[in-house]
Amino acid sequence: MRKPDGTKTETMTETLQLIMHKLIPEDKNKEDTPYHRTIRDQIKQPLYTMDDKEFTKEEVKQVIESLQPKKAPGPNGITNEIIKLVFKEIPKTMTATYIACLRTGRFPVNWKIAKILPIAKPGREKSADTSKYRTISLLNTEGKVLEKLLSKRITHHLYTTEYLNENQYGFTPQKNAVGAAMQVKQYLENHLERGSSNNGQSGRTRSL
């Protein structure tokens, strides 16, 4: 791979280090903006509140059953199929594990570790530049389940409190880009019709 000074790497270790430096930038506190510093302060505080309801066994079951089969596992090698089998055997234990995460406001560190695969972009396979790669991060399935549980809770809260705008289409269940495009189309058609109607009335007024 080509290094910033124009020379090329000579060993596999040197190549991997160069790719990692390019694709996985170092998280430096000194480069934080005021917004980043606020986020860092917030995550140091307990996230659990007394009015949080514990996850139910049914909630955990629904999330685990929704996991897609034949997906590549994270660093620990535990697949979606394995998680489903484990839940069938010890549903109470797995549910208690996720309840503990909610109670303590903690996301286990091991569940945050990702297996990163660099994939060459189409047509750039022979390039010596590190920018030819894009990355795929494979996370441990246990962490994905916790993320889905929290996401469902947050989404439910947003809907029940009506915090979501009706024109929000991204990351919204049963809504997509096609729906957004149709909404814009309808909006434009309505205004064009009004414009045509107003022009016609103005024309008749002038003729009188």
Backbone as numpy.savetxt, mean C-alpha at the origin, in Angstrom:
# Nx Ny Nz CAx CAy CAz Cx Cy Cz
28.34 -3.49 -13.11 27.50 -2.30 -13.11 28.38 -1.05 -13.11
27.86 0.02 -13.71 28.63 1.25 -13.81 28.49 2.07 -12.53
29.63 2.48 -11.96 29.65 3.27 -10.75 29.56 4.76 -11.10
29.24 5.62 -10.12 29.10 7.06 -10.39 30.33 7.68 -11.03
31.55 7.15 -10.74 32.76 7.73 -11.32 33.06 7.21 -12.73
32.17 6.37 -13.27 32.34 5.87 -14.63 32.98 4.49 -14.71
33.65 4.06 -13.64 34.23 2.72 -13.63 33.15 1.68 -13.36
33.52 0.40 -13.51 32.54 -0.66 -13.30 32.92 -1.53 -12.10
31.91 -2.11 -11.50 32.16 -2.99 -10.36 32.91 -4.24 -10.82
33.66 -4.82 -9.90 34.50 -5.97 -10.26 34.09 -7.27 -9.58
33.35 -7.16 -8.46 32.93 -8.36 -7.75 31.42 -8.35 -7.54
30.87 -9.53 -7.23 29.44 -9.63 -6.97 29.04 -8.79 -5.76
29.88 -8.82 -4.71 29.59 -8.04 -3.51 29.52 -6.55 -3.81
30.49 -6.08 -4.60 30.53 -4.67 -4.97 29.31 -4.29 -5.80
28.90 -5.18 -6.69 27.72 -4.94 -7.53 26.45 -4.85 -6.68
26.29 -5.78 -5.75 25.11 -5.79 -4.89 25.06 -4.56 -4.00
26.21 -4.14 -3.49 26.25 -2.94 -2.66 25.85 -1.70 -3.45
26.29 -1.63 -4.69 25.95 -0.49 -5.55 24.45 -0.47 -5.84
23.87 -1.64 -6.13 22.44 -1.73 -6.40 21.64 -1.34 -5.16
22.06 -1.83 -4.00 21.35 -1.51 -2.76 21.42 -0.02 -2.46
22.57 0.59 -2.68 22.71 2.03 -2.43 21.78 2.83 -3.33
21.58 2.35 -4.56 20.72 3.05 -5.52 19.25 2.82 -5.22
18.86 1.58 -4.96 17.45 1.22 -4.83 16.91 1.35 -3.42
17.80 1.28 -2.41 17.36 1.34 -1.02 18.14 2.44 -0.31
17.72 3.69 -0.45 18.46 4.80 0.16 18.45 4.71 1.68
19.51 5.19 2.29 19.64 5.16 3.75 18.68 6.15 4.39
18.07 5.71 5.48 17.12 6.56 6.21 17.90 7.43 7.19
18.16 8.68 6.81 18.98 9.58 7.62 18.12 10.62 8.33
18.19 10.63 9.66 17.41 11.59 10.45 17.79 13.03 10.14
19.05 13.26 9.78 19.51 14.61 9.52 18.82 15.23 8.30
18.29 14.39 7.42 17.65 14.90 6.21 16.14 15.03 6.38
15.63 14.81 7.59 14.19 14.89 7.84 13.66 16.30 7.64
12.46 16.38 7.09 11.72 17.63 7.05 10.92 17.73 8.35
10.33 18.88 8.66 9.49 18.97 9.87 8.38 17.91 9.88
7.84 17.61 8.70 6.79 16.59 8.61 7.33 15.22 9.02
8.53 14.88 8.52 9.13 13.59 8.86 9.41 13.49 10.36
9.87 14.58 10.96 10.15 14.56 12.39 8.88 14.35 13.20
7.79 14.92 12.73 6.49 14.73 13.41 6.07 13.28 13.37
6.25 12.64 12.21 5.90 11.23 12.06 6.75 10.36 12.98
8.04 10.64 13.06 8.93 9.86 13.93 8.49 9.97 15.39
8.08 11.18 15.80 7.62 11.38 17.18 6.33 10.62 17.45
5.45 10.59 16.46 4.17 9.93 16.64 4.32 8.42 16.80
5.24 7.81 16.04 5.36 6.35 16.10 6.04 5.89 17.39
6.62 6.82 18.15 7.21 6.45 19.43 6.15 6.34 20.52
4.96 6.88 20.24 3.89 6.87 21.23 3.00 5.65 21.02
2.42 5.10 22.12 1.48 3.97 21.99 0.31 4.34 21.09
-0.03 3.44 20.16 -1.11 3.72 19.21 -2.46 3.18 19.68
-2.44 2.37 20.72 -3.67 1.74 21.18 -4.49 2.72 22.02
-5.78 2.75 21.80 -6.68 3.56 22.62 -7.70 2.64 23.27
-8.26 3.08 24.37 -9.16 2.24 25.15 -10.43 1.87 24.41
-10.82 2.67 23.42 -12.06 2.36 22.71 -11.83 1.44 21.50
-10.60 0.99 21.29 -10.34 0.03 20.22 -10.92 -1.34 20.60
-11.75 -1.88 19.76 -12.30 -3.21 20.02 -11.31 -4.27 19.58
-11.25 -5.35 20.32 -10.32 -6.42 19.98 -10.73 -7.07 18.65
-9.74 -7.58 17.93 -10.04 -8.33 16.71 -10.81 -9.59 17.09
-11.79 -9.93 16.31 -12.53 -11.16 16.55 -11.94 -12.29 15.72
-12.25 -13.51 16.11 -11.77 -14.67 15.36 -12.32 -14.63 13.94
-13.55 -14.15 13.79 -14.16 -14.07 12.47 -13.44 -13.06 11.58
-13.03 -11.93 12.16 -12.27 -10.93 11.40 -10.98 -11.52 10.86
-10.25 -12.18 11.73 -8.97 -12.78 11.33 -9.20 -13.86 10.28
-10.24 -14.64 10.46 -10.55 -15.71 9.52 -10.83 -15.16 8.13
-11.63 -14.10 8.07 -11.98 -13.50 6.77 -10.74 -12.99 6.05
-9.85 -12.33 6.78 -8.63 -11.80 6.17 -7.75 -12.93 5.66
-7.56 -13.95 6.48 -6.68 -15.06 6.09 -7.27 -15.82 4.89
-8.57 -16.01 4.89 -9.19 -16.72 3.76 -9.14 -15.92 2.47
-8.98 -14.60 2.59 -8.93 -13.75 1.39 -7.54 -13.73 0.75
-6.54 -14.29 1.43 -5.17 -14.32 0.89 -5.13 -15.15 -0.38
-4.48 -14.61 -1.40 -4.42 -15.29 -2.69 -3.42 -16.45 -2.66
-3.77 -17.57 -3.27 -2.86 -18.72 -3.29 -1.69 -18.50 -4.26
-0.65 -19.30 -4.07 0.51 -19.31 -4.96 1.22 -17.97 -5.06
1.17 -17.19 -3.98 1.93 -15.94 -3.92 3.29 -16.22 -3.31
4.30 -15.54 -3.80 5.65 -15.73 -3.27 5.71 -15.29 -1.81
6.32 -16.08 -0.94 6.39 -15.74 0.49 7.48 -14.71 0.78
7.49 -14.23 2.02 8.51 -13.30 2.45 9.76 -14.04 2.89
10.66 -13.35 3.62 11.94 -13.96 4.03 11.81 -15.24 4.85
10.73 -15.38 5.65 10.63 -16.58 6.49 10.08 -17.80 5.74
9.68 -17.62 4.48 9.25 -18.75 3.65 7.86 -19.27 3.94
7.12 -18.61 4.84 5.76 -19.06 5.17 4.78 -18.53 4.12
4.15 -19.43 3.39 3.24 -19.06 2.31 1.83 -18.80 2.84
0.99 -18.26 1.97 -0.41 -18.04 2.33 -1.12 -19.34 2.66
-0.77 -20.39 1.92 -1.39 -21.69 2.16 -1.05 -22.21 3.55
0.19 -22.00 3.98 0.61 -22.44 5.32 -0.15 -21.68 6.40
-0.28 -20.36 6.23 -1.01 -19.54 7.20 -2.45 -20.03 7.34
-3.07 -20.38 6.23 -4.45 -20.86 6.28 -4.55 -22.17 7.05
-3.59 -23.07 6.84 -3.59 -24.36 7.54 -3.36 -24.16 9.04
-2.45 -23.25 9.38 -2.15 -22.99 10.79 -3.37 -22.41 11.49
-4.07 -21.50 10.81 -5.25 -20.89 11.43 -6.33 -21.93 11.69
-6.49 -22.88 10.79 -7.48 -23.93 11.00 -7.18 -24.77 12.24
-5.89 -24.93 12.54 -5.48 -25.75 13.68 -5.53 -24.97 15.00
-5.09 -23.72 14.98 -5.03 -22.93 16.23 -5.62 -21.53 16.01
-6.89 -21.43 15.69 -7.50 -20.11 15.42 -7.46 -19.16 16.62
-7.65 -19.69 17.82 -7.65 -18.83 19.01 -6.27 -18.23 19.27
-5.25 -19.05 19.07 -3.88 -18.58 19.31 -3.50 -17.49 18.32
-3.83 -17.69 17.04 -3.50 -16.68 16.03 -4.29 -15.40 16.28
-5.55 -15.54 16.63 -6.36 -14.35 16.92 -5.78 -13.60 18.11
-5.36 -14.33 19.15 -4.77 -13.70 20.34 -3.49 -12.95 19.98
-2.72 -13.47 19.02 -1.48 -12.82 18.60 -1.77 -11.44 18.01
-2.78 -11.36 17.15 -3.12 -10.09 16.52 -3.79 -9.14 17.51
-4.53 -9.68 18.47 -5.09 -8.84 19.52 -3.98 -8.21 20.35
-2.94 -8.98 20.63 -1.79 -8.47 21.39 -1.12 -7.32 20.64
-1.01 -7.45 19.32 -0.42 -6.37 18.51 -1.25 -5.10 18.63
-2.58 -5.26 18.61 -3.48 -4.11 18.72 -3.40 -3.48 20.11
-3.39 -4.32 21.15 -3.34 -3.83 22.52 -2.08 -3.02 22.81
-0.96 -3.50 22.31 0.32 -2.85 22.61 0.69 -1.77 21.59
-0.06 -1.70 20.48 0.27 -0.72 19.44 1.60 -1.02 18.78
1.89 -2.30 18.61 3.17 -2.71 18.04 3.00 -3.55 16.78
3.92 -3.32 15.85 3.99 -4.13 14.63 5.33 -4.87 14.70
5.32 -6.19 14.93 6.58 -6.94 15.12 7.62 -6.63 14.06
8.84 -6.38 14.50 9.93 -6.01 13.60 10.15 -7.06 12.52
10.09 -8.34 12.89 10.32 -9.41 11.92 9.31 -9.39 10.79
8.14 -8.86 11.05 7.10 -8.79 10.01 7.34 -7.63 9.06
8.26 -6.74 9.40 8.56 -5.58 8.55 9.72 -5.87 7.59
10.44 -6.96 7.85 11.59 -7.28 7.01 11.12 -7.80 5.65
11.68 -7.28 4.58 11.26 -7.66 3.23 12.40 -8.34 2.47
12.01 -9.24 1.61 12.95 -9.85 0.67 12.84 -9.05 -0.62
13.89 -8.36 -0.99 13.84 -7.45 -2.13 14.46 -8.09 -3.37
13.69 -8.11 -4.43 14.15 -8.69 -5.69 14.30 -7.60 -6.74
15.52 -7.37 -7.25 15.69 -6.39 -8.34 15.29 -7.02 -9.68
14.40 -6.38 -10.39 13.93 -6.87 -11.68 14.30 -5.86 -12.77
14.96 -6.33 -13.81 15.36 -5.43 -14.90 14.13 -4.94 -15.66
14.12 -3.65 -15.97 13.00 -3.07 -16.71 13.04 -3.55 -18.16
11.88 -3.73 -18.79 11.84 -4.21 -20.17 12.68 -3.36 -21.11
13.50 -4.01 -21.92 14.33 -3.31 -22.89 15.63 -2.78 -22.34
15.85 -2.94 -21.03 17.08 -2.41 -20.43 17.93 -3.51 -19.78
17.65 -4.74 -20.17 18.34 -5.88 -19.56 19.86 -5.81 -19.69
20.37 -5.26 -20.78 21.81 -5.23 -21.02 22.48 -3.95 -20.53
21.70 -3.06 -19.95 22.27 -1.81 -19.46 23.17 -2.06 -18.25
24.20 -1.24 -18.10 25.11 -1.35 -16.96 24.77 -0.34 -15.88
23.67 0.39 -16.06 23.27 1.41 -15.09 22.31 0.82 -14.07
22.46 1.18 -12.79 21.61 0.63 -11.74 20.15 1.05 -11.88
19.88 2.13 -12.61 18.51 2.60 -12.78 17.68 1.66 -13.66
18.34 0.63 -14.24 17.60 -0.31 -15.07 16.71 -1.22 -14.23
16.92 -1.22 -12.91 16.17 -2.12 -12.04 14.97 -1.44 -11.38
13.95 -2.22 -11.19 12.86 -1.86 -10.29 12.81 -2.97 -9.25
12.20 -2.70 -8.13 12.24 -3.70 -7.05 10.86 -4.26 -6.73
10.86 -5.50 -6.29 9.67 -6.14 -5.74 10.01 -6.53 -4.30
9.20 -6.07 -3.36 9.44 -6.37 -1.95 8.47 -7.45 -1.48
9.01 -8.58 -1.06 8.19 -9.69 -0.56 8.18 -9.65 0.96
7.00 -9.41 1.54 6.85 -9.30 2.99 6.33 -10.60 3.58
6.62 -10.81 4.85 6.11 -11.99 5.53 4.59 -11.95 5.62
3.97 -13.10 5.41 2.52 -13.18 5.34 1.85 -12.74 6.64
2.46 -13.04 7.79 1.87 -12.66 9.07 1.66 -11.14 9.14
2.64 -10.39 8.62 2.53 -8.94 8.61 1.44 -8.45 7.67
1.29 -9.15 6.54 0.24 -8.78 5.59 -1.14 -8.92 6.23
-1.31 -9.98 7.03 -2.59 -10.20 7.70 -2.88 -9.05 8.67
-1.88 -8.64 9.45 -2.08 -7.53 10.38 -2.41 -6.24 9.64
-1.72 -6.00 8.53 -2.00 -4.80 7.72 -3.45 -4.80 7.23
-3.91 -5.94 6.74 -5.28 -6.04 6.24 -6.30 -5.84 7.36
-6.01 -6.40 8.53 -6.92 -6.23 9.67 -7.05 -4.75 10.03
-5.92 -4.06 10.10 -5.94 -2.63 10.43 -6.60 -1.81 9.33
-6.31 -2.17 8.08 -6.89 -1.45 6.94 -8.41 -1.56 6.93
-8.91 -2.75 7.23 -10.37 -2.96 7.26 -11.00 -2.12 8.37
-10.35 -2.07 9.52 -10.86 -1.27 10.63 -10.91 0.21 10.26
-9.83 0.69 9.66 -9.75 2.11 9.29 -10.80 2.44 8.24
-10.92 1.57 7.22 -11.90 1.80 6.16 -13.31 1.83 6.72
-13.61 0.90 7.60 -14.94 0.85 8.22 -15.21 2.15 8.98
-14.21 2.63 9.71 -14.37 3.88 10.47 -14.64 5.05 9.53
-13.90 5.12 8.42 -14.07 6.22 7.47 -15.47 6.22 6.86
-15.99 5.03 6.58 -17.32 4.95 5.97 -18.42 5.28 6.98
-18.29 4.74 8.18 -19.34 4.96 9.18 -19.38 6.41 9.66
-18.25 7.10 9.62 -18.21 8.50 10.05 -18.37 9.45 8.87
-18.46 8.88 7.65 -18.64 9.67 6.42 -17.50 10.67 6.21
-16.28 10.26 6.54 -15.12 11.12 6.31 -14.68 11.10 4.85
-15.03 10.02 4.13 -14.60 9.91 2.73 -15.50 10.73 1.82
-14.89 11.49 0.94 -15.64 12.25 -0.04 -16.22 11.30 -1.09
-17.42 11.57 -1.55 -18.06 10.68 -2.53 -17.30 10.64 -3.85
-16.44 11.63 -4.09 -15.64 11.66 -5.31 -14.28 10.98 -5.14
-14.05 10.33 -3.99 -12.81 9.60 -3.76 -12.91 8.23 -4.45
-12.09 8.00 -5.46 -12.15 6.75 -6.21 -10.93 5.86 -5.95
-9.77 6.48 -5.69 -8.58 5.69 -5.46 -8.62 4.97 -4.12
-8.19 3.70 -4.12 -8.12 2.90 -2.91 -9.47 2.82 -2.19
-10.54 2.81 -2.97 -11.89 2.74 -2.41 -12.59 1.50 -2.94
-13.14 0.66 -2.04 -13.83 -0.56 -2.48 -14.96 -0.26 -3.47
-15.06 -1.10 -4.50 -16.12 -1.02 -5.50 -16.06 0.27 -6.33
-14.90 0.93 -6.32 -14.70 2.10 -7.18 -13.37 1.95 -7.89
-13.29 2.48 -9.13 -12.06 2.36 -9.90 -11.92 3.52 -10.87
-10.88 3.48 -11.71 -10.60 4.56 -12.65 -11.70 4.71 -13.69
-12.35 3.59 -14.06 -13.45 3.66 -15.04 -14.59 4.48 -14.46
-14.91 4.26 -13.20 -15.98 5.02 -12.56 -15.66 6.50 -12.50
-14.39 6.82 -12.21 -13.99 8.22 -12.17 -14.11 8.87 -13.54
-13.71 8.14 -14.59 -13.80 8.66 -15.95 -15.27 8.90 -16.34
-16.14 7.98 -15.96 -17.57 8.14 -16.27 -18.17 9.34 -15.53
-17.69 9.58 -14.31 -18.16 10.72 -13.54 -17.77 12.03 -14.23
-16.54 12.09 -14.73 -16.07 13.27 -15.45 -16.87 13.45 -16.74
-17.11 12.34 -17.44 -17.89 12.38 -18.69 -19.29 12.94 -18.44
-19.93 12.45 -17.37 -21.28 12.92 -17.05 -21.28 14.40 -16.70
-20.25 14.81 -15.96 -20.12 16.22 -15.57 -19.99 17.12 -16.80
-19.13 16.71 -17.74 -18.92 17.51 -18.94 -20.16 17.55 -19.81
-20.83 16.40 -19.95 -22.04 16.35 -20.78 -23.12 17.28 -20.23
-23.28 17.27 -18.90 -24.29 18.14 -18.30 -24.01 19.60 -18.56
-22.73 20.01 -18.46 -22.37 21.41 -18.67 -22.45 21.78 -20.16
-22.12 20.84 -21.04 -22.25 21.12 -22.46 -23.71 21.31 -22.85
-24.58 20.49 -22.28 -26.02 20.62 -22.56 -26.56 21.96 -22.05
-26.12 22.36 -20.87 -26.55 23.64 -20.33 -26.05 24.79 -21.20
-24.79 24.65 -21.66 -24.23 25.69 -22.52 -24.98 25.82 -23.82
-25.33 24.65 -24.42 -26.08 24.67 -25.68 -27.45 25.28 -25.48
-28.08 24.93 -24.35 -29.41 25.46 -24.06 -29.37 26.97 -23.87
-28.37 27.46 -23.15 -28.24 28.90 -22.91 -27.95 29.65 -24.19
-27.13 29.07 -25.07 -26.81 29.71 -26.35 -28.05 29.81 -27.22
-28.86 28.76 -27.19 -30.07 28.76 -28.00 -31.04 29.82 -27.53
-31.21 29.97 -26.22 -32.12 30.97 -25.67 -31.63 32.38 -25.99
-30.30 32.56 -25.93 -29.73 33.90 -26.24 -29.98 34.26 -27.68
-29.85 33.23 -28.56 -30.07 33.46 -29.98 -31.51 33.87 -30.26
-32.48 33.21 -29.60 -33.88 33.56 -29.81 -34.18 34.94 -29.27
-33.54 35.30 -28.17 -33.77 36.64 -27.60 -33.29 37.72 -28.56
-32.11 37.48 -29.13 -31.56 38.47 -30.06 -32.44 38.60 -31.32
-32.98 37.46 -31.79 -33.80 37.51 -33.01 -35.09 38.24 -32.79
-35.62 38.22 -31.52 -36.84 38.93 -31.24 -36.59 40.44 -31.23
